[in-house]
């Protein structure tokens, strides 16, 4: 990896599309730009309008470009949704070098061997995550490069998704004038960024509560073992406020962000605000306590549904507890309700980078962190894109792009 690389992540969510620009200097990530735009054409995490989604992507990219003064041609795109599935796979190859030293080519070949699985025609491989390598029967190897052996095996997790969802996502990004360098599972990227090695080893549930969907990811024995998406999120709270206060959803969202508190006992009775009600010319005054009486029951229900889904997946009592992230968990009192409803240890994860210290940026920063780690581990390089044009992307460096394509996605 060169000493000064630019990586751009694209997080297409229900409420916001975020483009985050990371500069990699000697292996250290610096966030140098963030572009954000209201998300149109996305419902509950799924694309329902191509043209509106394309425009939202363009708006976020333009915002990021203006902030930093560079042109963006390539992005690493995060993918999530209830169509994502995990399955185990196994690959075996003979070491090709005459001196029996395992190199990058052998690792690439064994990973390709693990990709050979039977898939229904409507599904497609998004990526493959090696769990461990086995060299001549010796298990538990994380990086076999440089070792001597005859037989190289890999135990891996294959990430698959709906072909329709994948191709619609790619089409939106490409129609926005961008080249996709890789599709990355957002829960995997967020887990790499937010969870410690011990948390991933002993067992932890990572919960990303967005506007339209909640993604649950279970990490155990160092690997992602299960994932699920619930069609609930911050929009449900906004809808309740809209109905309870009889106001427009757009206004209800602003009230939630400014005055929202998830715990009634923490709300301030003297914190008052006026609401423009539907069907009335007269504003009505409400207090933060009134607002919290609407919010708290819905937040309790969200965490009850999360707990039920984790139990359904078969991971009721993990030692690492829960780690929360996503824009919705920024509301005061969310952690308190989560600890009560989940009845275990709970913490909120926030990216530790200047300019993005907010749970809403976890997925976007996680993608940059994931790609950086991949580049470092695989010994590949990517050219800085400061001179690249978004209208005409610079030709890709074959080494990195081919490895990214092989590692992350296989488009049919």
Secondary structure as GFF3:
##gff-version 3
##sequence-region A 1 412
A	DSSP	beta_strand	4	12	.	.	.	ID=ss1
A	DSSP	beta_strand	16	25	.	.	.	ID=ss2
A	DSSP	beta_strand	28	38	.	.	.	ID=ss3
A	DSSP	beta_strand	42	43	.	.	.	ID=ss4
A	DSSP	beta_strand	46	47	.	.	.	ID=ss5
A	DSSP	alpha_helix	50	68	.	.	.	ID=ss6
A	DSSP	beta_strand	74	79	.	.	.	ID=ss7
A	DSSP	beta_strand	85	94	.	.	.	ID=ss8
A	DSSP	alpha_helix	104	114	.	.	.	ID=ss9
A	DSSP	beta_strand	123	135	.	.	.	ID=ss10
A	DSSP	beta_strand	138	141	.	.	.	ID=ss11
A	DSSP	beta_strand	151	162	.	.	.	ID=ss12
A	DSSP	alpha_helix	163	175	.	.	.	ID=ss13
A	DSSP	beta_strand	179	185	.	.	.	ID=ss14
A	DSSP	alpha_helix	186	194	.	.	.	ID=ss15
A	DSSP	alpha_helix	197	202	.	.	.	ID=ss16
A	DSSP	beta_strand	204	209	.	.	.	ID=ss17
A	DSSP	beta_strand	214	220	.	.	.	ID=ss18
A	DSSP	beta_strand	223	230	.	.	.	ID=ss19
A	DSSP	alpha_helix	234	245	.	.	.	ID=ss20
A	DSSP	alpha_helix	249	259	.	.	.	ID=ss21
A	DSSP	three_ten_helix	264	266	.	.	.	ID=ss22
A	DSSP	beta_strand	272	275	.	.	.	ID=ss23
A	DSSP	beta_strand	284	287	.	.	.	ID=ss24
A	DSSP	alpha_helix	288	313	.	.	.	ID=ss25
A	DSSP	beta_strand	322	325	.	.	.	ID=ss26
A	DSSP	three_ten_helix	327	330	.	.	.	ID=ss27
A	DSSP	alpha_helix	334	342	.	.	.	ID=ss28
A	DSSP	beta_strand	346	348	.	.	.	ID=ss29
A	DSSP	three_ten_helix	359	361	.	.	.	ID=ss30
A	DSSP	alpha_helix	362	378	.	.	.	ID=ss31
A	DSSP	alpha_helix	398	408	.	.	.	ID=ss32
###
